Amino acid sequence: MRDILSDDEIDTLLEREYLVKRFQKTQILIIDEISMLSGDFLDSLHRILKQTKKSDFPFGGMQMVFVGDFFQLPPVASEDFAFSHEVWK
């Protein structure tokens, strides 16, 4: 699993119309086991949602619900916890 997506990779994802439509319709995104995701992954998701929602708000203005215990499981690909990344603020 890769945590960081380049701008070109995000553009390639956004060429998939079904993904864009799904993200545009989504109002609330619930992520369980947030402790397993790195801050870089969260940043990539933030960048994708900003573009699909055409909004400069964090995560494109989508309501995010994070569930998990940071003392239970560390991030899978790195030691960069989601809460330590700028996008978390």
ABEGO torsion letter per residue (X at the ends): XBABBBAAAAAAAAABAAAAAAAAABABBBBBGAAABBAAAAAAAAAAAAAAAGBABBGGGBBBBBBEBAAABBBAABABBAAABAAAX
